[in-house]
Amino acid sequence: MIDNEESRYLGSRYELLEVIGSGAMGKVWRARVRSDGTVGRRSSNQPDLAAKVLRQDLAADPAVVKRFVQERSVLMGLDHPGIVKVLDMVVEGDRLAIVMELLPGGTLAGALEERGTLPASVALPITCCVLDALGYAHSKGVLHRDIKPANVLLGAKGVDDLSGAKLSDFGIASFTDEQGVHATGLVGSPAYMPPELFSTGVVSAASDVYSTGVMLYELMGGRTPFAGSGTMHTVSFRHVTADPPPLPVPQQLWRVLEAMLSKDPGDRLSAGGAAQALRALPDAVWQMAALPVQPEPDWRAPANPVLPGRSKTIQAVDASVDLGQTRLTGPADLGEAKQIATGKAKAVVLSNTDVDDIGETRLGVFERPQPVAAVQPESEKKRPRWLIPLIAALAVSLVVGGIVVVMKTGLLNRTTAGPQSAAPSWVPAHVTGEPYATGLRVDLDAAPSAALPGDVSLTLTFTAPRSTGLSGDVLVVIPATGGDVCPSLAEPGLETATQSVDGVIESCAYKIPVDLDIGAKSELQVQVNGDLGDDLSAWLRSIVDGTRQALSSVTGPGFALQRVIGLDVSVDSLTRTEASPQVHYRVFADWMGGQQEIFRDDTLAFQATDLLRSLTGGAGLDGVQVQSCPETQVRGIAVLAQQAAAACYLQVTIGDLTSRQASFSIYSNGS
């Protein structure tokens, strides 16, 4: 209950009723809109709310308050069925509070404490729900940074109705860690923190995926993977150096979970990719009964550990551009099996084997190599004499029979471009593209097609920078993995790029028109059929490499959004024969291997070139910024010489492109 009348109210709008939870960040109150007439009478059917009142020491920190206010619009703008809706954020005296919808079913942590472990039919869908929410938030550039069961809230029926489960506390952990992470007082929950937070201090969207993997491990096993005896330093040490102890679950599920818990953020699936991989697991996995609570393993330190630093300053990478990579299948050349921290040797069984438990996820199977026993060589074993000719006769029969079957079935006469074997069980893959100099970014996602079995759904996401819009053709090479036959594409609007029209000599090249507002995204989904190999991640990288190669050999002025690498300015020195003479200059776009003029100081708005409109998303001269020395006056793109200057400069910015400072002189009349 409330201790005194003064603390009963939160701002002028809310009334605090009772404490319903507490944690490291503060207390959670049941609250309601005030009914004393201050802001109007409360409706009888208006639901109760939840108010998270942060610790008083946070409210006393000006930096935290500033960050709190800055985050208000971001958190209140998150609108997703899997995210607890933030309704208001209150700053009042020594109190900071977040007002949100109230979910009556308690937390996932409470349900886990009551049951010990959860069956796959509960653990997997609730994890997918969290990943869906993260995928949405990451697309908005928002990190969560504190994924754990205590931050997953349940509806009235608890885990018996997972449709009401929602993720809460987005961004709250970030309010407190701007001054860094310290070994004596980490912000958040060390059991769920990713290894890169301890080793480099960099957090990203992949960090949220790692924490979700820890949570799934806990839901299934009743304990987090690196929990156990020791201090917080011990736990962080295990995150960085130890492999997660395997759970007694099917290999298909373990491969997905192990990928989410990868030490390298680049090896983790994106949130959406992880959800898709979990949903693709066989029904038998989803119907697994709950496991017993798993015992603590016998932790053993690796031979040459890399200790996490004692203090790191947190650097948060923009979630919208850091969705992780997918490198889950083994390399083509395995080499020798490598020893790992648990003392087990791993050998990857590639997807061309017939091992049963590779399953639909196609993440590879890890087996422990069998020791070489001291056995008698086959050549020295005694065999019955009659066995050798019998084996030879059987071998000849099999070879001849195989040739006849091949000839009768006409397999040797098939010339179609598509794969001849059953389609592999692909794992969804993602590649975040490196921004071009113009600021354009092209992200790639590939997944098995839901509409056309055996095809791959390729999604191309084009993103403009926050500085300018962009428009024009974009070149993409979509190759097959072998041979010269290009895959077939089910997309009527996709136009082939040719040498005669576009200056493109590469095969399997396509031009895609884009028109993007500032910071906007555009998606194009293509159904692809052909020889794409077993690893969609490797295939996406071949698209990146093929596109880069094609752009380097293009002739002519096409594909400016990808081929313009900078700006150059040429300025003429002048003598002031009048009060404010105009400075004459020209601006050029630097290409791979040449230049093209974009505009001059006397260019009129209607004279803007196609190249300028392309680099500004149609804004033309309005998308140009000109800077010059104090002795001049800048009016739009016109630069007027006001005073004499022995060393003046002029610099032009178009979106993400900024020229060097071009030097010139302004002379006085008669000097």
C-alpha positions in Angstrom: 0.0 0.0 0.0 1.0 3.7 -0.2 3.0 5.0 2.7 2.0 8.7 2.5 -0.4 11.0 0.6 2.4 12.7 -1.3 3.7 9.5 -3.0 0.2 8.3 -3.8 0.1 10.2 -7.1 2.4 10.1 -10.1 2.3 13.4 -11.8 -1.0 15.0 -12.3 -2.6 12.1 -14.2 -1.9 8.8 -12.4 -2.7 7.3 -9.0 -0.4 4.5 -7.6 -2.3 1.6 -6.0 0.1 -1.1 -4.9 3.5 -2.6 -5.7 3.2 -5.6 -7.9 6.9 -6.2 -8.7 10.4 -5.0 -8.1 13.8 -5.4 -9.6 17.2 -3.8 -10.2 15.7 -0.9 -12.1 13.0 0.0 -9.6 9.5 -1.0 -8.6 6.4 -1.8 -10.7 3.1 -0.4 -9.4 -0.5 -1.1 -10.3 -1.8 2.3 -11.3 -4.8 4.0 -12.7 -5.9 7.3 -14.2 -6.8 9.7 -11.3 -10.5 10.1 -10.5 -10.3 13.1 -8.2 -11.2 15.6 -10.9 -7.7 16.7 -11.8 -7.8 15.3 -15.3 -11.4 14.2 -15.4 -13.4 11.4 -13.9 -12.1 7.9 -14.6 -14.4 5.6 -16.6 -15.6 2.6 -14.7 -14.4 0.3 -17.5 -11.0 1.8 -17.9 -8.3 -0.9 -17.2 -5.7 -0.6 -14.6 -2.2 0.3 -15.8 1.4 -0.6 -14.8 3.8 2.1 -13.7 7.5 1.3 -13.5 9.0 3.8 -11.2 12.8 3.8 -11.7 15.3 4.1 -8.8 15.7 7.5 -7.3 19.4 7.6 -8.0 18.6 7.4 -11.7 16.2 10.4 -11.5 19.0 12.4 -9.8 21.4 11.9 -12.7 20.9 14.7 -15.3 22.3 12.5 -18.1 19.8 9.7 -17.4 16.9 12.2 -17.3 18.0 13.6 -20.6 18.3 10.2 -22.2 14.9 9.3 -20.7 13.3 12.2 -22.3 15.0 11.6 -25.6 13.8 8.0 -25.7 10.2 8.9 -24.9 9.0 9.2 -28.5 11.0 6.1 -29.5 9.5 3.8 -26.9 6.0 5.1 -27.2 6.3 4.7 -31.0 6.8 0.9 -30.8 3.5 -0.6 -31.9 3.6 -4.4 -32.2 1.3 -7.1 -30.8 4.3 -8.8 -29.1 5.5 -5.7 -27.3 4.0 -4.2 -24.1 2.6 -0.8 -25.2 4.2 2.2 -23.5 1.5 4.8 -22.8 3.3 7.6 -21.1 6.6 8.5 -19.5 6.6 10.8 -16.5 9.4 13.0 -15.2 8.4 14.5 -11.8 10.8 15.7 -9.1 12.8 12.8 -8.0 10.8 10.2 -9.9 11.1 8.8 -13.4 8.3 6.5 -14.5 7.1 4.5 -17.5 3.4 4.0 -17.7 2.3 1.0 -19.8 -0.5 -1.5 -20.3 -0.9 -4.0 -17.5 -0.8 -7.7 -18.2 -2.4 -9.7 -15.4 -0.6 -13.1 -15.9 2.7 -12.3 -14.2 6.0 -12.9 -15.8 7.5 -15.8 -17.7 10.1 -15.9 -14.9 7.4 -16.6 -12.4 5.9 -19.4 -14.5 9.4 -20.9 -15.0 10.0 -20.8 -11.2 6.8 -22.6 -10.6 7.2 -25.3 -13.2 11.0 -25.8 -13.3 11.1 -26.3 -17.1 8.7 -25.9 -19.9 7.7 -28.3 -22.8 8.7 -27.4 -26.3 5.1 -26.6 -27.1 5.4 -23.6 -24.7 9.1 -22.7 -24.9 9.3 -22.6 -28.7 6.3 -20.4 -29.5 7.0 -18.0 -26.7 10.6 -17.6 -28.0 9.3 -17.1 -31.5 7.0 -14.4 -30.1 10.0 -12.6 -28.5 12.0 -12.9 -31.7 9.1 -11.5 -33.7 9.0 -8.5 -31.4 12.7 -8.0 -31.6 12.7 -8.2 -35.4 10.1 -5.4 -35.5 12.1 -3.3 -32.9 15.4 -3.9 -34.7 13.8 -2.7 -38.0 13.0 0.6 -36.2 16.6 0.8 -34.9 15.7 0.0 -31.3 17.7 -2.5 -29.2 16.2 -4.2 -26.1 19.5 -5.0 -24.2 17.9 -6.9 -21.4 16.1 -10.0 -22.7 15.2 -12.4 -19.9 12.1 -14.3 -18.7 11.3 -11.5 -16.1 10.8 -9.1 -19.0 8.3 -11.3 -20.8 4.8 -10.7 -19.5 1.9 -13.0 -19.7 -1.9 -12.7 -20.3 -4.6 -13.7 -17.8 -4.1 -17.4 -18.5 -0.3 -17.4 -18.2 1.5 -19.9 -20.3 -1.7 -21.7 -21.1 -2.6 -18.9 -23.6 0.6 -17.7 -25.3 -1.3 -15.3 -27.5 -1.2 -12.8 -24.6 2.6 -12.9 -24.1 4.4 -9.7 -24.7 8.0 -8.4 -24.3 8.4 -5.4 -22.0 11.1 -3.0 -20.8 12.5 -1.9 -24.2 15.4 0.4 -23.9 15.2 0.8 -20.1 18.7 -0.8 -19.5 20.2 1.8 -21.9 19.2 4.7 -19.6 21.8 3.6 -17.0 24.8 2.5 -18.9 26.0 5.6 -20.8 29.0 5.9 -18.6 30.1 2.4 -19.3 30.1 -1.1 -17.9 32.1 -1.7 -14.7 33.1 -5.0 -13.3 31.7 -4.1 -9.9 28.3 -3.1 -11.1 27.1 -4.4 -14.5 23.8 -3.0 -15.6 21.4 -5.8 -16.6 21.5 -9.5 -15.9 25.0 -11.1 -16.4 23.4 -14.6 -16.9 21.9 -13.3 -20.2 24.6 -10.9 -21.4 26.4 -11.6 -24.7 30.1 -12.3 -24.7 30.8 -9.2 -26.8 29.5 -7.0 -24.0 32.2 -8.3 -21.7 35.0 -8.5 -24.3 34.5 -5.5 -26.5 31.7 -3.4 -25.0 29.8 -3.4 -28.3 26.1 -4.3 -28.3 23.9 -4.8 -31.4 20.8 -6.5 -32.6 22.8 -9.8 -32.6 23.3 -9.3 -28.8 19.5 -9.4 -28.3 19.4 -12.7 -30.3 22.1 -14.1 -28.0 20.1 -13.2 -24.9 17.0 -14.8 -26.4 19.0 -17.9 -27.0 20.0 -18.0 -23.3 16.3 -17.6 -22.4 15.3 -20.5 -24.6 18.0 -22.6 -23.1 16.7 -21.8 -19.6 13.1 -22.5 -20.6 14.1 -25.9 -21.8 16.8 -26.8 -19.3 15.7 -25.0 -16.1 19.0 -23.1 -15.9 20.9 -20.6 -18.0 23.8 -22.2 -19.9 26.7 -20.5 -17.9 25.1 -20.3 -14.5 26.7 -22.0 -11.6 29.0 -21.6 -8.7 31.3 -18.5 -8.6 31.0 -14.8 -8.9 29.7 -12.5 -11.6 33.2 -12.5 -13.1 33.0 -16.2 -13.3 29.8 -16.1 -15.3 31.1 -13.5 -17.7 34.3 -15.5 -18.1 32.2 -18.5 -19.2 30.2 -16.4 -21.6 33.4 -15.4 -23.4 35.3 -18.7 -23.2 33.1 -21.7 -22.7 30.8 -23.6 -25.0 27.2 -23.9 -23.8 26.6 -27.4 -22.2 24.5 -29.4 -24.7 20.8 -30.0 -23.8 19.3 -33.5 -24.3 17.2 -32.2 -27.2 17.0 -33.3 -30.9 20.0 -32.2 -33.0 17.8 -30.0 -35.2 16.8 -27.9 -32.2 20.3 -27.8 -30.7 21.8 -26.5 -34.0 19.5 -23.5 -34.0 20.0 -22.9 -30.3 23.8 -23.2 -30.6 23.7 -20.8 -33.5 21.9 -18.2 -31.4 24.5 -18.6 -28.7 27.5 -18.2 -31.1 30.4 -16.3 -29.6 30.7 -14.3 -32.8 27.8 -11.9 -33.4 28.2 -12.3 -37.1 27.5 -16.0 -36.9 24.1 -15.5 -35.3 20.8 -15.5 -37.2 18.8 -12.3 -37.2 15.8 -12.2 -34.9 13.5 -13.0 -37.9 15.8 -15.7 -39.2 16.0 -17.4 -35.8 12.2 -17.4 -35.5 11.8 -18.9 -38.9 14.4 -21.6 -38.2 12.6 -22.6 -35.0 9.2 -22.7 -36.8 10.7 -24.9 -39.5 11.6 -27.6 -36.9 9.7 -30.9 -37.3 6.5 -31.4 -35.4 8.2 -34.1 -33.3 10.5 -31.4 -31.9 7.6 -29.1 -31.1 5.9 -31.9 -29.2 8.8 -32.7 -26.8 7.9 -33.2 -23.2 9.4 -30.9 -20.6 13.0 -31.9 -19.6 14.1 -32.3 -16.0 16.1 -29.4 -14.6 19.6 -29.9 -15.9 22.5 -30.2 -13.4 25.4 -27.8 -13.4 28.2 -29.1 -15.5 31.8 -29.6 -14.3 33.2 -26.3 -15.5 36.8 -26.6 -16.8 38.8 -23.6 -17.8 40.3 -23.6 -21.4 44.0 -23.9 -21.8 44.7 -20.3 -23.0 41.7 -18.2 -21.9 41.0 -14.7 -23.1 39.8 -12.9 -20.1 37.1 -10.2 -20.4 38.3 -6.7 -19.6 37.4 -5.3 -16.2 35.8 -2.2 -17.6 34.3 -1.4 -21.0 32.4 1.5 -22.4 29.3 0.4 -24.1 28.9 1.2 -27.7 25.4 0.4 -29.2 25.3 -0.4 -32.9 22.3 0.8 -34.8 19.9 -2.1 -34.7 18.4 -1.4 -38.1 21.8 -2.0 -39.8 23.2 -4.9 -37.7 21.0 -7.9 -38.1 23.7 -10.4 -38.0 24.9 -13.0 -40.6 24.1 -16.6 -41.2 27.2 -18.8 -41.5 25.8 -22.0 -39.9 26.7 -24.8 -42.3 30.2 -26.2 -42.2 33.0 -25.2 -44.7 33.5 -27.4 -47.8 37.0 -28.3 -46.6 36.8 -29.6 -43.1 40.5 -30.2 -42.4 41.2 -31.6 -39.0 38.8 -31.7 -36.2 39.5 -28.9 -33.7 39.6 -29.3 -29.9 37.2 -27.2 -28.0 36.8 -26.1 -24.4 34.7 -29.1 -23.3 37.4 -31.5 -24.4 35.2 -32.8 -27.3 36.3 -32.8 -30.9 33.9 -31.5 -33.5 33.6 -32.8 -37.0 31.0 -31.3 -39.3 28.9 -33.8 -41.3 27.9 -32.0 -44.5 24.5 -31.9 -46.0 25.3 -34.5 -48.7 25.4 -37.3 -46.0 22.4 -39.4 -45.1 22.5 -38.8 -41.4 19.0 -38.8 -40.1 19.1 -36.0 -37.6 20.2 -33.2 -39.9 16.5 -32.6 -40.3 14.9 -29.6 -41.9 17.1 -26.9 -40.4 20.2 -27.9 -42.4 22.5 -26.6 -39.7 24.9 -29.5 -39.9 25.5 -32.3 -37.4 28.4 -32.5 -35.0 29.7 -35.8 -34.0 32.6 -37.0 -31.8 35.2 -38.8 -34.0 35.7 -42.4 -33.0 39.1 -43.3 -31.7 41.3 -45.4 -33.9 41.5 -48.9 -32.5 44.4 -51.2 -32.9 42.7 -53.6 -35.4 44.1 -56.0 -37.9 44.3 -54.5 -41.4 41.7 -55.7 -43.8 44.4 -57.0 -46.2 45.7 -59.3 -43.5 42.3 -60.8 -42.5 41.6 -64.3 -43.7 38.6 -64.6 -46.0 37.1 -67.7 -47.6 38.5 -68.2 -51.2 35.1 -68.5 -52.7 34.1 -65.0 -51.4 36.4 -63.0 -53.7 35.0 -64.1 -57.1 31.4 -63.8 -55.7 32.0 -60.1 -54.7 33.6 -59.4 -58.1 30.6 -60.9 -59.9 28.2 -58.9 -57.8 30.1 -55.6 -58.4 30.0 -56.1 -62.2 26.3 -56.9 -62.1 25.6 -53.6 -60.1 27.6 -51.5 -62.6 26.0 -52.9 -65.7 22.5 -52.7 -64.1 23.2 -49.0 -63.1 24.2 -48.1 -66.7 21.0 -49.8 -68.1 18.8 -47.9 -65.6 20.5 -44.6 -66.5 20.0 -45.2 -70.3 16.4 -46.2 -69.9 15.4 -43.3 -67.7 17.1 -40.8 -70.0 18.9 -39.1 -67.2 21.9 -38.5 -69.5 19.7 -36.5 -71.9 18.3 -34.0 -69.4 19.4 -30.4 -70.1 17.2 -28.4 -67.8 18.9 -25.8 -65.6 17.2 -26.7 -62.3 18.7 -29.0 -59.7 18.1 -32.6 -60.3 18.0 -33.8 -56.7 15.4 -33.0 -54.1 15.5 -29.4 -52.9 17.7 -29.0 -49.8 16.2 -28.0 -46.5 17.5 -24.5 -46.5 18.2 -22.3 -43.5 17.0 -18.7 -43.9 20.0 -16.4 -44.4 20.6 -12.6 -44.2 23.4 -10.3 -45.4 23.5 -6.7 -44.3 25.0 -4.7 -47.2 27.8 -2.2 -46.8 26.5 1.3 -47.6 27.7 2.7 -50.9 29.3 6.2 -50.9 25.9 7.7 -51.8 24.5 6.1 -48.6 22.4 3.5 -50.4 22.3 0.1 -48.6 21.1 -3.1 -50.1 20.3 -5.9 -47.7 19.6 -9.5 -48.8 17.4 -12.1 -47.2 16.8 -15.6 -48.5 14.4 -18.3 -47.3 12.6 -21.3 -48.7 9.6 -20.2 -50.6 6.3 -20.8 -48.9 4.4 -20.4 -52.1 6.6 -22.5 -54.5 8.3 -25.5 -52.9 11.8 -26.0 -54.1 12.2 -22.2 -54.9 13.9 -19.6 -52.8 12.3 -16.4 -51.8 14.9 -13.6 -52.2 14.1 -10.3 -50.6 16.1 -7.2 -51.6 15.8 -4.3 -49.2 16.9 -0.9 -50.4 17.5 1.8 -47.8 18.2 5.5 -48.3 20.4 7.4 -45.8 18.9 9.8 -43.3 20.5 12.7 -45.2 18.9 12.5 -48.6 16.4 10.6 -50.8 17.7 8.5 -53.7 16.3 7.5 -57.1 17.6 5.5 -60.1 18.5 2.1 -61.2 20.3 -0.4 -59.0 22.3 -3.3 -60.4 22.1 -6.7 -58.8 23.7 -9.9 -60.1 21.7 -13.1 -59.1 23.8 -16.1 -60.1 23.5 -19.8 -59.7 26.2 -21.6 -57.8 27.6 -23.6 -60.7 27.7 -23.4 -64.5 26.7 -20.5 -66.8 23.0 -21.0 -66.6 21.2 -18.2 -64.7 18.4 -19.2 -62.3 14.9 -18.4 -63.3 13.3 -15.5 -61.6 9.5 -15.1 -61.0 9.3 -11.3 -61.0 7.7 -9.6 -64.1 9.2 -6.2 -63.3 12.8 -7.3 -63.2 14.7 -6.2 -66.3 17.9 -7.8 -67.5 20.9 -5.4 -67.7 22.6 -5.6 -71.0 25.9 -4.5 -72.4 24.4 -2.5 -75.3 22.0 -0.5 -73.2 23.6 -0.5 -69.7 27.2 -1.2 -70.3 27.0 -4.4 -68.2 29.1 -7.4 -69.4 28.3 -9.8 -66.6 25.6 -12.5 -67.0 22.7 -12.9 -64.6 22.6 -9.1 -64.0 19.4 -7.2 -63.5 18.5 -3.5 -63.0 15.9 -2.5 -60.4 14.5 1.0 -60.3 14.2 2.5 -56.8 12.7 5.7 -55.5 13.4 6.3 -51.9 12.6 9.2 -49.5 15.0 10.3 -46.8 15.8 7.3 -44.6 13.1 5.2 -46.3 13.2 1.5 -47.2 11.8 -0.4 -50.2 11.5 -4.1 -50.6 11.5 -6.3 -53.7 10.7 -10.0 -53.3 11.8 -12.4 -56.1 11.1 -16.1 -56.4 14.3 -17.9 -57.6 14.6 -21.4 -59.0 17.9 -23.0 -60.0 21.1 -24.5 -58.7 21.5 -22.4 -55.6 23.5 -24.9 -53.5 22.7 -26.1 -50.0 23.9 -22.9 -48.1 21.8 -19.8 -48.7 24.3 -17.7 -46.8 27.0 -18.7 -49.3 24.6 -18.0 -52.2 23.8 -14.5 -50.8 27.5 -13.7 -50.6 27.9 -14.8 -54.2 25.3 -12.1 -55.1 27.3 -9.5 -53.2 30.5 -10.5 -54.9 29.0 -10.8 -58.4 27.4 -7.4 -58.1 30.6 -5.8 -57.0 32.5 -7.4 -59.9 29.8 -6.3 -62.4 29.8 -2.7 -61.1 33.6 -2.5 -61.5 33.4 -3.3 -65.2 30.4 -1.1 -66.2 31.0 1.4 -68.9 29.0 4.6 -69.2 27.1 6.7 -66.6 24.7 4.0 -65.4 23.9 2.9 -61.8 25.1 6.2 -60.2 23.7 5.2 -56.8 26.3 2.4 -56.6 29.1 3.8 -58.8 29.5 7.5 -57.7 32.3 7.5 -55.1 32.7 11.2 -54.3 32.4 14.8 -55.3 34.9 17.2 -56.7 34.7 21.0 -57.0 36.6 23.3 -59.3 36.6 27.0 -58.2 37.9 30.1 -60.1 39.7 32.8 -58.2 38.2 36.3 -58.9 38.8 40.1 -58.5 36.2 42.2 -56.8 35.3 44.7 -59.5 31.8 45.2 -57.9 30.3 45.0 -54.5 29.4 41.3 -54.4 30.6 39.4 -57.4 29.5 35.8 -57.8 32.1 33.0 -57.3 32.1 30.7 -60.3 32.5 27.0 -59.7 31.6 23.6 -61.1 30.7 20.4 -59.2 31.6 16.9 -60.6 30.7 13.4 -59.5 33.7 11.1 -59.2 33.0 7.7 -60.8 34.9 4.5 -60.9 37.3 5.7 -63.7 36.0 9.1 -64.5 34.0 12.3 -63.7 30.7 13.8 -64.8 29.6 17.4 -64.2 26.6 17.7 -61.9 25.9 21.4 -61.8 27.5 24.9 -61.9 27.0 28.0 -59.7 24.6 29.5 -62.4 22.5 26.3 -63.0 18.8 27.0 -62.7 16.4 24.7 -60.9 14.8 23.4 -64.0 18.2 22.6 -65.5 19.1 20.0 -62.8 20.7 17.0 -64.4 19.3 13.5 -64.1 22.4 12.6 -62.0 21.7 15.4 -59.5 18.0 14.3 -59.2 19.1 10.8 -58.7 21.5 11.6 -55.9 18.9 13.7 -54.1 15.8 11.6 -54.7 14.3 14.2 -57.0 15.1 17.2 -54.9 17.6 18.6 -57.4 19.3 21.8 -56.4 17.2 21.9 -53.2 19.2 18.9 -52.0 22.5 20.7 -52.3 24.4 22.4 -49.4 27.3 24.8 -50.1 29.7 26.1 -47.5 32.4 28.7 -48.0 34.8 31.0 -46.0 33.5 33.9 -43.9 34.5 36.4 -46.5 31.6 35.1 -48.7 27.9 34.9 -48.5 26.1 31.7 -49.6 22.6 32.0 -51.1 21.3 28.6 -52.2 24.0 27.5 -54.5 25.2 31.0 -55.3 28.3 32.2 -53.5 28.9 36.0 -53.3 32.4 37.4 -52.6 32.0 40.1 -49.9 35.6 40.8 -48.9 39.1 40.1 -50.2 40.6 36.8 -49.0 43.9 35.3 -49.9 42.8 31.8 -48.9 39.1 31.1 -49.2 37.4 27.7 -49.7 34.3 26.2 -51.1 32.8 22.8 -50.2 29.6 21.0 -51.5 27.5 18.4 -49.8 24.9 16.2 -51.6 23.3 13.8 -49.1 26.1 11.5 -47.8 28.6 12.9 -50.4 30.9 15.8 -49.3 33.6 17.2 -51.5 37.0 18.3 -50.5 37.5 22.0 -49.6 38.5 23.6 -52.9 40.7 26.6 -52.4 40.5 29.9 -54.2 41.4 33.6 -53.7 39.3 36.8 -53.7 41.4 39.8 -54.8 40.5 43.5 -54.2 40.1 45.7 -57.2 43.5 47.0 -58.3 45.5 44.6 -56.1 
